[in-house]
Amino acid sequence: MASEQAPIDVAGAAAAAAATGDEPFLGLLDVALLAVLIGGAAFYFLRSRKKEEEPVRSYSIQPTTVSTTTATDNSFIKKLKTSGRSLVVFYGSQTGTGEEFAGRLAKEGIRYRLKGMVADPEECDMEELLQLKDIDNSLAVFCLATYGEGDPTDNAMEFYEWITNGDVDLTGLNYAVFGLGNKTYEHYNKVAIYVDKRLEELGANRVFELGLGDDDANIEDDFITWKDRFWPAVCDHFGIEGSGEEVLIRQYRLLEQPDVLPDRIYTGEIARLHSMQNQRPPFDAKNPFLAPIRVNRELHKGGGRSCMHIELNIEGSKMRYDAGDHVAMYPINDKSLVEKLGQLCNADLDTVFSLINTDTDSSKKHPFPCPTTYRTALTHYLEITAIPRTHILKELAEYCTDEADKEFLRSMASLAPEGKEKYQSWIQNACRNVVHILEDIKSCKPPLDHVCELLPRLQPRYYSISSSAKLYPTDVHVTAVLVEYKTPTGRINKGVATTYLKNKQPAAGEEVKVPVFIRKSQFRLPTKPETPIIMVGPGTGLAPFRGFIQERQYLRDEGKTVGQSVLYFGCRKSTEDYIYESELTEWVNKGTLTLKTAFSRDQEKKVYVQHLLEQDADLIWDIIGEKKGHFYICGDAKNMAVDVRNILTKILSTKGNMSEADAVQYLKKMEAQKRYSADVWS
């Protein structure tokens, strides 16, 4: 109030002087200026005092921001030079495995006198690869996953396009590539194979042969076998020697922060602090939309299994989707598992902490949003139900007080054939996660902060949208089977996302929400509605086709001409897991759908959709060969999709009078024309 009173008092004195007729010491203008000066001084004094009273916060406890890099720090060359490094490991990762492998390689470089750094190509100026040769003993390694139908991952897309379309001279660049793929997919490791070949074409020098990891088998084994030969080749190339035994080094240091204000603590946000409370578009992987669940109902009529139909309300989100797109959802881990892990590590789950990268040059300052609590980290940020990779076992071994336990964990992390067999049987076949390992190896008591450093990030789960935006512009429908199974150790393992969804039941007067975003897909209906289509979707593979048929029915109701729509659907029993039966029957009755069903266990001899396709060779050739229709597959990649593709090749060969080689080529041409599309998973 002093700043408001001072001018009044001074102005009052001037007025009194004028009233008595005396010449004032100061003129009126002088008085006004003096009033402003006194007022400003008083305001500044009070404001300064207020500032001094506020607690000073250390930079180390400030939460991470949405972007870890700025326009001025995307130079990886500058970082390499200023920190005395010569190894850079780029990753193209959709689920986090590629990034994890890149981190392990960069960390191991220290053993071979190659100080390394991990880099996200999306955050780097990749044209700087031309300058890497100016650094002595420099090496670029690329850990690249193939995603979807032979596509690069989102974060590697620009780099992939740059080397594909550009014609730069990369002479002098030393490189190596490790690919992450899955043999059940048609385009196995396509991205890594292409990048390895293309870099050589552009003049770069391949230091070691291309490595290919198969996630359908044992990608961990593929990786460690490759890098065990990679490092000696690198040493030989640069004329350097390894330092012998591997030294386990922590990548992050622990900072416990009991004094952080509650509103500065992350509680499950993906990037921006308070983004779940203060929602604002655009919504994407780093900023998901909290979508209310309108409906969550059971689709199965019996049989002991569960399949959910879920309707998410996206009104007001400005998110748009087309039939065939995916909705991604961020799940949370089971609370009882989180509690159990805290107990096994003797930790207080409500401790506020940050993990801070010991590499000050890294753009990744924390492994997940910090500061947070152990409870939040284990619930929202870490994949605690994943099968741990061998490097995790190696680090856990150091916390065993029993030498036999220590040796057991170390042996499973080794390259020895017997160690690999132990890992396969005791970890993979037994489906043991980190909680199970600590339960069964009782002398292993790691600090929880180190466990948090070792575990991979909890990834969003993707579902084919089972609705059409033509009918439901503000709703997204999901069709999901509850994952739950008994392991060889007698434990019950549950799917993270489907268990989370099963418990999200909307109640009267209470909104239940889940964080989601839309991911665009190439799985699309023909642009011309009159084009005929064949859809093969057993089980929940029906999901995107429900959206397709809804859309075609909508177009027919609008008076449009719509081509023939043939659906091959299969399940176990018509009385148990025949999902959306009434809807499919209605579309058949309206003349929109031709339905072919296979109920594998309704008769003695099992019948699958593959058998129906073989029987319908004439129909399929008529639609695909004669009428240039579209063919779609959705569902299991490992068996069903492979069988269907083989059957289709055979039909093209016999009915189209082609050789097998020509039939294969015809199918590839269909893929290029987007007339053959697959949305499959393994």
N, C-alpha and C positions, 0 to 999 in steps of 0.2 A: 504493500500500500504506500510506502514511502515515496516511490517513484511517481505516484499519482498526486501525492500531497505537496511535494516540493514546489511545482509550478504555481499551485494555487496560493501558497503562502507568499511567494515572491511577488506575484501579480497583485496580491492584496496590499502589500507594503507600498508598491508604486501608486496604487489607486488612492491610498490614504495620504500620501505626500501631495498628490495633485489636488486633493480636496482642501488642503490647508493653504493652498496657493504658493507653497514653497517650490523652488526649482529643485527637482530631484537630482541626487548625486549621479544616477544612471538614467539615460534616456529610455524611452519605452522599448525601442528595438533592442537596446543592450539588455534590458530586463528579460525580454523574451528569449534572447540567445542564452543568457545565463540560466534560465529555467530549463531549457533543453539540455544544456550541459550537465546541470546537477541531476536531472532526471535520468539521463543516460548513464552517468557514473553510478548512481544508486542501483539501477537495473543490472549493470555489469557486475557490481560488487555482490549482489544477492545471487546472481546466476553462477558466479564463480564459486561461491560458498556451496551452492547446491551440487555443483559438479564434484567438489571435493568430498562431499558426503556420500556420493554414489560409490559402491564397491568397484574396485578395479578388477577386470576379468582378464585372466591369462589367455593368450591366443590359443594355447594348446587345448582349451576346453570349448572352443567355438565349434559348432556343428559344421559338418561338411555342406557344401553348396551343391546345387543341381549339377553343374559342370565342373569337372576337376581341372580343366584347362581353359586358357583364354587365348585370344587371337595372337598374343605375343609369345606364348610358351609352347607352341606346337612344333618347335624345331627339335627333333630328336638328335640331330647332329650336334647342335649347341650343347645339349645335355650330355652327350657322350664325351665331347671334348672337355667341358668344364669339370667333369667328374672322373676323367682318366679312364673311361671305359672304351671297349672296342667291340663288344658283343651286344647286338640288339635282337630281341626275339619278339616278332610280331605274331598276333593271334587273330584268327577269325573264328568266333565262338558264338553259338546261339544258346547253349545250355550251360556254359561255364567250363566244360572239360578242356577245350582248346586253350583257354586262358590259364587254367591250372597247369597244363603241360608246359606252356610257355614260361610260367613262373618257376617251375622246377628246373628247366634248362638254364634259365638266367642265373638261378641260385647256384647251380652246380658249376657254372663257369669259373667261379673263384678257385676251385680245385685245380683248374688248368691254366691259371694265370690269365684268364679272360674275364675281366669284370663285366658283368652284363646288366642289362635293363630290359624290362618288359614294356611293350608298346602296343597300343590300340591303333591300327591303321586309320581308323575314322578320326582320331584326334591328332594325327601327324600329317605333315606335308610330305607325302610319299615321293615327291620329285627329288627330295634330298637324298634318295638312294644313289643318285649320280655322284654325290660328294662323299659317300662312305669310304671309297677307295683311298681318300686322302688321310684316313686314320690308319696307323700301323696295325697289322694283324686284325683288321676289322672283318666281322662276319655278321651276316643277316640270316636269321633262321625264321621260317614261317611255319607256324602250327595252324593249319587251316581245315576247318570242318566243311563238309558238303552238306547242304541243307535242302529240304524239299525235293524238287525234281532236278537235281544236279546244279543247284544254285549256290552262290557264295552266301555266307551269313550276312546279316544286315550291316554289321560294322566293317566288313571287308568288301562290300559292294563297289564303292568308289575306286578302291585300289585295283580290284579285278577289272573294272571297266577301263581304268587308266592303262594297265599293261596290255589289255586286249586291243584297244583302239589306238594307243600311242605307238610311236616308232622311235623310242629313245635309245641311246647307246649306253648300255650298262656294263661296258667293258671295264674290268677291274673290280667289279662287285663280287665278293665271295658269298655264296649262299648255300642253304640246305632247306629242304621242305619235309615236314611230316604231316600227313593227312589223316583226318578223322572222318570215318565213314561207316557204312553198314551194308554188308553184302546182300542183305535181303532186298535192297533197293536197286532199281534199274541202273542208276548212274553212280555206281560205287566210287567214292573218292574222286569224282570228276574234277572238282575245283583244284585239289592239290596236284593231281596229275597234269592238269593244264598249266598251272602256275610254274611248276617245276620245268616243264618243257618250254614255256614261253620265256622265262628268265634266261634260259640258255640261248634261245633264238635271238634275244636282245643283247647277247654278248657277255652275260654274266658267267662266272666260273662256279660250277657245282663242286662243292668241297666234299660232299658225301651223298650217296644214293638216296633217292626218294624213299621215305618210310610210309607205309600204309597201315593204319589202325582200323580194325573191324570191331565195331561195337556190338555186333551180333554174336561174336565169339568172346574174345578177351582182349579188349583194346588196351588195357593196362599192361598186359604181357607183351603185346605188340610194341608198345611205346618203350618199355624198359629194355627190351631186346634190341630195338633200333638204337637207342641212345647209348647202350653199352658198346656198340660198334662205332657209333658216331664220334664219341670223344677221342678214341685213339686215332681216327682218321684226321680229326681237327689238329691234334697234337703233331701228327706227322706232316700235315700240310704247312703248319706255321713253324715247325721245328722247335716246339716247346714240350715240356714234360709236365705230367700231372704231379700233384703234391702228395700222392699216396692215399691214405685213408680219408674217407669222407667225414667232414666235420659238420655236425648238425648245427645250423645257425637259425635263430629266430628271425623271421622277417618283420615282425611287429613287436613293439614294446608295450607293456601294460602301463596305463595311467589310471589309477582309481581316483574318482572325482566326487567325493561325498558332498562337496559344497556347490555343485552346479545347481542353478535355479531350475525348478521343475519344468518351466516352459522352454528350456533349452535342451531337454532330453528327448531323443527320438523314441517313439512308442510304437513303431511299425511302419512309418512312412518309408517310401522307396527312395526318395531323393530330397524333396523340399520339406523342411520342417513345418509341421502343422497342416500339411497338404490334405490330410484326411478330414480335418475340421473345417478348413477354408478351401473348399473345392473350387477350382477355376480351370476352364479349358485353355489349351487343347489337352485332351486326355490321351495318354500313350503309355509305353512301358515304364517310364520314369514318373508318370503322374496318372495313376489309374483312377477310374471313376468308381465311386461307391454306389453300386447299383442295388436298389431294393429288390428282394426276391418276391415276386407276386405269387408264384405257384411253385410248389415242390411236392410232386405226387409220384406214387409208385406205378410203374408200367407193367411189371411182371405180375402174373396171376397166381403163381406158385413156383415150386421147384427149389425153394431155399435160397435162390440168388436174388439180388435186388438191382433194378434199373430205374433211375430217376428221370422224370421229366421236369425241368426247371425253367421258369420264365423270369428273365431279368428285365427290369424296367430301366431303360436308358434315356427316358424323357428329360430334356433340359441339358443333356451332355454334349450336344452338337456332334455326337458320334454317328456315323452313317455306316451301313453295311449292305452287302449284296448276298444273295443266296450263294453258298459255297465258301464264304469267308469263315475265319475262325474267331472265337472269343477266347481271350486269355484271362485266367483268373489267378490271383495270388492267394494261395491257401495258407493256413497256419498249422504248425505241428500239434500233435496231441498233447494236452496239458500234463497228463500222467507220465508221458515219456520225458517231457521237459523236467518235471520234478525229480524223476528217477535219476536222470543224468546229473542234476545238481547234487543229489545225495551221494552218488558214486564218486563225485569229485570233491566232496566235502565243502561245497561252496554255498554262499548266501546269494540266492538268485536275484535279490533286489539291490545288490551292489551296483552302483553307477560307475561305469568305466569307459575308457577309449582304448582301442588298439591303434598305435601310431606307427606308420611305416618307418623303419630304421633307415631306409633309403630316401634321403631328403629330396632327391631329384625325381623321384617317381611321381607321376600325376595321380596315382592311386594312394591317397594319404591314409585311408582306412579300408579294411576288408569289407565293411558294411557301415551303414550310417552310425556315426558316433558324435557325442556320447550317448550311451544307452545302458540298459540293465542287462545282466546275464539272462534274465527271464525273457526279455523282449528279443534279444539276439537269438536265443534257442527256439523261440516261438515263431518269429517272423522272418529271420534272416538266414538261418542255417539249415542245411539238409541233413537232419539228424537220423533219418531212416535210410539213407543211401548206403550201399555196400562200400565200405572204405577201401581206397586204393592202397597199394603196398607202401607208399612213402609215409602214409599215416601210421601204419603198423610199426614202421622203423622208428618213428619219433615216439610213439607210445611205449615202445620197448624200454626206452631210457627211464621210464617212471616205475618200472617193476622192481620191487624189493626182493623178489624171488628170482634167482639166477635162471632157473629152469623156464619160468614164464618169459623172462627177457629173451632167452635163446629161442624159445618157440615163436615169439613174434618176429624176431630178427630173421629166422629161417624162412618164414612166409614172405618176407620182403626181399629175399635174396633171388639171384638169378639161377640158383641150382635147381635142377629138374625136380628133386624131392621137395624143395621149398615151394616151387610153383604148384606141385600136386597138392601140398598141404593147403595152400591159399585157395585153390580151386574147391577142395572138399570142405574145409573148415569155415571158410568165409563165404565164397560164392554159392556153392550148392546148399549150404545151410542157411543162406540168406541172413547172415549176422550183420547187424549195424553196430555203430559205436557203443550204444547202450548194452547190447548183448555181449560184446567183447569185454567191456568192463565188468559186467556181471559174472562172466565165466572165468576171467583172469583176475582173481581177487586181489593180487598183490600190486596190480597196476592202478596207481592213483595219480593221474596227471592233473596239473592245475587247470581249472576250467578255461582260463584265458587262452592257454595253448591249444586246447581242444577247439575253441572258437576260431583260432587262427587256421587250424588244419582242415576243418570241415568246409565243404563247398557251399556256395550260396544257394539258398532255397529259390528255385526257379518257378516262374509262372507255368501253369498247366494250360494247354491249348485244347479246345474242343471245336469240332465242326459245328457251325451254327445250323440248327434244325428248323429254321423258319425262313420265310421270305419277307423282306422289308416292304414289299408291295402290300402285303396284308397286315404286317406288324411293324410299322416304321419306328415305333418307340419301345418295342420289346424284342429281346433276343432269347430264343429258345435253345436249351441245351439238353442233350440226351446222354446220360452217363451211367455206366455200370459200376456198382460199388465193388471196390477191390478189397478182398479180405481172404487170407489163406493161412493154412497151418504149415509151419516150416518143419524140416526134419528134426529140429530140437524140441518140437512140441509147442513152440510159441505161436501166437496168432499175430501175423503181420497185417497191417491195414494200410491201404492207399492214403496218402496224405490229403490229396484234394477231395477225393470222393467221400472220405470219412467226414471231412470238414463240411462238405455240401449236405451230406445226409443229416447232419445236426442243425442245419440252417432252415428250420421250419418256420414259415411266417405265422404269427399268431395275431388274433384280433387286437387292434389298437397298438400293436408293437411292430415297428419296421425292422426287418432283418436285411442287412446289406453285405455285399461282397465286393472287393476291389477288382475291377475288370478293365480291359481295353480291347479294341478290335484290331485284328491283324488281317490285312488284305491277302487274298489268295488268287491263284491263277485258275482255280477250279470254278469254271463258269459255264452257265447255260449258253447255247449258241446265240449269236446276236439276232439271228432270224428265228422267230418263234415257230415257223413252219418246218424247220429242220428236225427230223426225227432223232430220238436219243434212246440209248440203251444204258441202263444203270444197274450195276452189280453191287449190292450192299447188304451182306448178311449181318445179323445182330445190330449193334449200334452203328455199323457202316451205313445203315439206312438214314442216319441223321441229316446229311446235306441234301439227300434226295427228297426228304420230306419238304424241305424248302423249295427244291426244284419243282416238285409236283404242285405245291401250293401256288407257286408263281404261274405255272402253266394253266391251272384251273382258273386263276384270277384273269388271265389273258383271254381264256375262252368265254368267261362270264362277261368280259368287255366286248365280246363279239369278234375277237381276233381269230385268225386261222392258226391252229397249233398242230405241229407234227405229232406223229405217234410217239408215245412215251412208254417204254417197256422197262419194268423193274423186276430184277431177280433178287428175291429176298429169302433168307434162310435163318432158321433158329433150331433149337433142340426139339421142342414140343409145341404144337399149336395151342395147347391148353395152358401153357405155362409162360413162355417168353416170346410170344407173338406180339411184339410191340406195335402200337398204333393200328391195330387190326381194324377197328371201326372206321378210321379215316381212310385207310387203303381201300376198304370195301366200298365206301361211298364214292371215291374217285373212280373205281372200276365201274360202278353203276351209272355214273355220269358220263362214261365214255372217254374220260381223260387219261386213264391208265390201263395198260395191259400188264397184269400181275402174274408172275411165275414164282411159286413158293416151294421151298424144300425144307421139310421138318425132319431133321436127321434121325431122331429117335422115336418117331411115330410108327415105325415099322422095324422089322428084324434087321433088314439090310439098310445101313445108313445111306442117306441121300443128301448130297450137298448141291449148292448152286452150280458148281463145276459140272455136275452130271446133267443138269438142265440145259446148260449152255451147249454141251456136246449134242444133245438131242435136237437143239434148235438151230442147227447150222444154216439151214435155208433162210430162216427169218433173219439171222444175224448178218448173213451175206447181203441179203436184200437191203437192209437198213444201212450197213456200213459200206458195202461195195457198190451197190446200185444207186442208192439214194444219198450217198455221201453224208450219212448221219454221224453223230458223235457217240463215243463210247466212254463210259465212266466206271471207275472202280473205287470203292471206299471200304476200308477195313484192314484185316490182318495182312501185313506185308510178307511175312515169312513163308506162309503156305498158300493161302487162298489167292493172293494177288499174283504170285508166280504161276500157279496152276492156270488161272484165268488167262493170263498173257499167253501161255503156251497153247491153250485151247484156241484162243483167237488166232494165233499164228497158223495153227493147223487148219482152221476153217478158211482163212484167207488163201492158204495154199491149195486146198482141195476144191473149194467152190469158186475161187478166182482163177483157177488153172495157173498157179504160180509155183515156182520152185520154192523150197524152204527159205533160201537166201533172199529171194524177191519178196516173200511174205514178211520177213523180218524187216526188210527195207521199207516196205509199204507201211508197216506199223510205225517205224521211225518217222516217216513222212507225215503220218497222222498226228504224231506227237508234235512235230514242228508246226503243223497247222492248227494245233490246239483241238484236234478232233478226238484225240485219245488222252484222257487225263486220269491221274491216280491221286487219291488222298488216302495214304496208307500209313500204318504205324506198326512197330514190332514190339 
